[in-house]
Amino acid sequence: MNPSSNLFLVGPSGAGKTSIGRLLAAHYRLEFIDLDIEIEKHTGAPVAAVFELEGESGFRSRESDLLDQFSQRQGILLSTGAGAVLDPRNGQRLRERGLVIWLQSSVEQQLHRLQHDRHRPLLAGEDREQRLQAMARIRTPLYAELAELSIPGEYESVTAATARSIPLIDRHWQRQTNAITS
């Protein structure tokens, strides 16, 4: 299977990290962990409340601590929060501990997928498109630098996106295995 034994999904909000991640974890028989859900479990509060009470820096600190903790496990698929890449230590930990996959999504796709979502604190308020574009300008280069494998976002079902992702991941792992044994 995977020489690195872990899959880590990065990408913007609405890229499908949770939905596709669950299906990929089942396919590869990995434990699925959603970092935002774990933050909520550990704090006993929704992410939006953590942002409100502790600010973004408090949230990011919790996010980094839990990312470090969970990424040390073996046999997991970790769905990170969209902003986890903002801390260089997170990126370093992910690269050292597994295969980092960037689920890409355009701002237009994000707007479509998140049109009814009101639980993301950084998207609260007016002009979501402008906020998503500003985040993309900062985060897209970080995703690109960090990821070993990029999976282009397309307008398709979660099942279709997962089915399209599996051969890409398998080919990547096969190349890794061939490089190790050569």
C-alpha positions as CSV (number, residue, x, y, z in Angstrom):
1,M,0.0,0.0,0.0
2,N,1.2,3.5,0.8
3,P,5.0,3.6,1.7
4,S,4.3,6.6,3.9
5,S,1.1,5.0,5.4
6,N,-0.7,8.4,5.8
7,L,-2.7,10.6,3.5
8,F,-3.0,14.3,4.3
9,L,-5.6,16.4,2.4
10,V,-5.0,20.1,2.0
11,G,-6.9,22.6,0.0
12,P,-9.4,25.5,0.2
13,S,-12.8,25.4,1.9
14,G,-15.3,23.6,-0.2
15,A,-12.7,21.5,-2.1
16,G,-14.1,18.3,-0.7
17,K,-11.5,17.4,1.9
18,T,-14.0,16.0,4.3
19,S,-16.4,14.3,1.8
20,I,-13.8,12.9,-0.5
21,G,-11.5,12.2,2.5
22,R,-14.1,9.9,4.1
23,L,-14.4,7.8,0.9
24,L,-10.6,7.7,0.3
25,A,-10.1,6.6,3.9
26,A,-12.6,3.8,3.4
27,H,-11.0,2.7,0.1
28,Y,-7.5,2.6,1.6
29,R,-8.7,1.3,5.0
30,L,-7.3,4.3,6.8
31,E,-8.7,5.9,9.9
32,F,-10.4,9.2,8.9
33,I,-9.7,12.3,11.0
34,D,-11.2,15.7,10.2
35,L,-9.0,18.3,12.0
36,D,-11.9,20.8,12.4
37,I,-14.1,18.2,14.0
38,E,-11.3,17.2,16.4
39,I,-10.9,20.8,17.4
40,E,-14.6,21.0,18.2
41,K,-14.3,17.7,20.2
42,H,-11.3,19.0,22.2
43,T,-12.8,22.4,22.9
44,G,-16.4,21.4,23.3
45,A,-17.3,24.3,21.0
46,P,-17.9,24.9,17.3
47,V,-15.0,26.3,15.3
48,A,-16.9,29.6,14.9
49,A,-17.1,29.9,18.7
50,V,-13.4,29.1,19.1
51,F,-12.7,31.9,16.5
52,E,-15.0,34.3,18.4
53,L,-13.5,33.6,21.9
54,E,-9.8,33.1,21.0
55,G,-9.4,34.8,17.7
56,E,-7.8,33.3,14.7
57,S,-4.4,33.0,16.5
58,G,-6.0,31.0,19.3
59,F,-7.7,28.7,16.8
60,R,-4.5,28.3,14.7
61,S,-2.6,27.4,17.8
62,R,-5.1,24.6,18.7
63,E,-5.1,23.5,15.0
64,S,-1.3,23.2,15.0
65,D,-1.2,21.3,18.3
66,L,-3.8,18.8,17.1
67,L,-2.2,18.5,13.6
68,D,1.1,17.6,15.3
69,Q,-0.6,15.0,17.5
70,F,-2.7,13.3,14.9
71,S,-0.1,13.4,12.1
72,Q,2.2,11.3,14.3
73,R,-0.2,8.4,14.0
74,Q,0.2,5.7,11.3
75,G,-2.6,4.6,9.0
76,I,-4.6,7.8,8.9
77,L,-6.2,10.1,6.4
78,L,-6.2,13.6,7.9
79,S,-8.4,16.2,6.4
80,T,-6.8,19.5,7.4
81,G,-8.5,22.9,7.7
82,A,-8.1,25.2,4.8
83,G,-5.7,27.5,6.7
84,A,-3.5,24.8,8.3
85,V,-0.9,25.5,5.6
86,L,-0.4,29.1,7.0
87,D,1.9,27.7,9.7
88,P,5.2,26.4,8.1
89,R,5.6,23.9,10.9
90,N,2.4,22.3,9.9
91,G,3.6,21.9,6.4
92,Q,6.9,20.4,7.5
93,R,5.1,17.9,9.8
94,L,2.8,16.8,7.0
95,R,5.6,16.4,4.4
96,E,7.6,14.3,6.9
97,R,4.8,12.1,8.0
98,G,2.8,11.2,4.9
99,L,1.6,11.9,1.4
100,V,0.2,15.4,1.1
101,I,-2.6,15.7,-1.5
102,W,-3.9,19.1,-2.6
103,L,-7.6,19.0,-3.6
104,Q,-7.9,22.0,-5.8
105,S,-11.0,24.1,-6.2
106,S,-11.6,27.4,-8.0
107,V,-13.2,30.4,-6.2
108,E,-16.2,29.8,-8.5
109,Q,-16.5,26.2,-7.3
110,Q,-16.1,27.3,-3.7
111,L,-18.8,29.8,-4.0
112,H,-21.1,27.2,-5.5
113,R,-20.3,24.5,-2.9
114,L,-20.4,26.9,0.1
115,Q,-23.4,29.0,-0.9
116,H,-25.6,27.6,2.0
117,D,-22.7,27.1,4.5
118,R,-22.9,29.7,7.3
119,H,-20.5,28.0,9.8
120,R,-17.1,29.2,8.4
121,P,-16.0,32.2,10.4
122,L,-13.6,33.6,7.8
123,L,-16.4,33.6,5.3
124,A,-18.9,35.4,7.5
125,G,-20.2,38.8,6.4
126,E,-20.4,40.4,3.0
127,D,-18.6,39.6,-0.3
128,R,-17.6,36.0,0.1
129,E,-16.1,36.0,-3.3
130,Q,-13.6,38.8,-2.4
131,R,-12.7,36.9,0.8
132,L,-12.2,33.6,-1.0
133,Q,-10.0,35.4,-3.7
134,A,-7.9,37.0,-1.0
135,M,-7.4,33.6,0.8
136,A,-6.6,32.0,-2.5
137,R,-3.8,34.5,-3.3
138,I,-2.1,33.7,0.0
139,R,-2.8,29.9,0.3
140,T,-2.6,28.6,-3.3
141,P,1.2,29.0,-3.4
142,L,1.4,27.3,0.0
143,Y,-0.7,24.3,-1.2
144,A,1.3,24.1,-4.4
145,E,4.6,24.1,-2.5
146,L,3.5,21.5,0.1
147,A,1.6,19.0,-2.0
148,E,3.3,16.0,-3.6
149,L,0.1,15.3,-5.5
150,S,-2.5,17.7,-6.9
151,I,-5.9,16.7,-7.8
152,P,-7.7,19.2,-10.0
153,G,-11.2,20.2,-8.8
154,E,-14.0,19.6,-11.2
155,Y,-17.8,20.0,-11.1
156,E,-18.7,16.4,-10.2
157,S,-20.1,14.3,-7.4
158,V,-18.1,13.4,-4.4
159,T,-18.2,9.7,-5.6
160,A,-16.9,10.7,-9.1
161,A,-14.2,12.9,-7.6
162,T,-13.1,10.1,-5.3
163,A,-13.1,7.5,-8.2
164,R,-11.0,9.9,-10.3
165,S,-8.6,10.5,-7.4
166,I,-7.8,6.8,-6.6
167,P,-5.9,6.0,-9.8
168,L,-3.9,9.3,-9.4
169,I,-2.9,8.3,-5.8
170,D,-2.2,4.7,-6.8
171,R,0.1,5.9,-9.6
172,H,1.9,8.3,-7.3
173,W,2.5,5.5,-4.7
174,Q,3.7,3.1,-7.4
175,R,6.2,5.7,-8.6
176,Q,7.4,6.2,-4.9
177,T,7.7,2.4,-4.5
178,N,9.6,2.1,-7.8
179,A,12.0,4.9,-6.7
180,I,12.6,3.3,-3.4
181,T,13.4,-0.2,-4.9
182,S,15.5,1.2,-7.8
